[in-house]
Amino acid sequence: MTCDKSIFMGLLKDMRTMHPAKILATGLLFYLLFMPVFAFTGDLRVECDIEDNSDCQEYGYMQGIATAGMLFGIMLSVGGAYKIRGLSSKKKGSPDGLWFAYEGQGE
């Protein structure tokens, strides 16, 4: 079985680039996925503390992991928005905002 090198290299090139709107959307997805996990584990931790159980530390660790996921999402969102702003302000008369980044006209 042979593989055409040009097709393979084209796929690799497409995988390496990510449009700014996709970076922003991925960050928002991370944030929205980890926010309910943070709230749910917080509720479980409070419930565990009220019941006077001494082994409630695991919920704190779970909240820490959820916090890291939300922080990563915020960083991706800010990075994507910064890249959109930088790309849209490069050319005079070019379209602005998310539509410009989504269409990939700046890359």
ChimeraX attribute file (.defattr): number of C-alpha atoms within 10 A of each C-alpha:
attribute: neighborCount
match mode: 1-to-1
recipient: residues
	/A:1	2
	/A:2	4
	/A:3	7
	/A:4	7
	/A:5	9
	/A:6	9
	/A:7	10
	/A:8	10
	/A:9	11
	/A:10	10
	/A:11	11
	/A:12	11
	/A:13	10
	/A:14	9
	/A:15	9
	/A:16	7
	/A:17	9
	/A:18	12
	/A:19	17
	/A:20	27
	/A:21	22
	/A:22	16
	/A:23	21
	/A:24	23
	/A:25	16
	/A:26	18
	/A:27	24
	/A:28	19
	/A:29	16
	/A:30	19
	/A:31	23
	/A:32	14
	/A:33	15
	/A:34	20
	/A:35	15
	/A:36	12
	/A:37	18
	/A:38	20
	/A:39	13
	/A:40	14
	/A:41	19
	/A:42	16
	/A:43	13
	/A:44	14
	/A:45	21
	/A:46	13
	/A:47	13
	/A:48	16
	/A:49	14
	/A:50	9
	/A:51	9
	/A:52	10
	/A:53	11
	/A:54	8
	/A:55	10
	/A:56	15
	/A:57	12
	/A:58	11
	/A:59	19
	/A:60	15
	/A:61	12
	/A:62	17
	/A:63	20
	/A:64	14
	/A:65	15
	/A:66	22
	/A:67	17
	/A:68	14
	/A:69	21
	/A:70	23
	/A:71	16
	/A:72	17
	/A:73	24
	/A:74	19
	/A:75	17
	/A:76	23
	/A:77	24
	/A:78	16
	/A:79	16
	/A:80	24
	/A:81	20
	/A:82	13
	/A:83	17
	/A:84	24
	/A:85	17
	/A:86	12
	/A:87	21
	/A:88	20
	/A:89	14
	/A:90	10
	/A:91	11
	/A:92	7
	/A:93	8
	/A:94	13
	/A:95	15
	/A:96	14
	/A:97	15
	/A:98	18
	/A:99	13
	/A:100	18
	/A:101	23
	/A:102	14
	/A:103	12
	/A:104	14
	/A:105	13
	/A:106	18
	/A:107	10
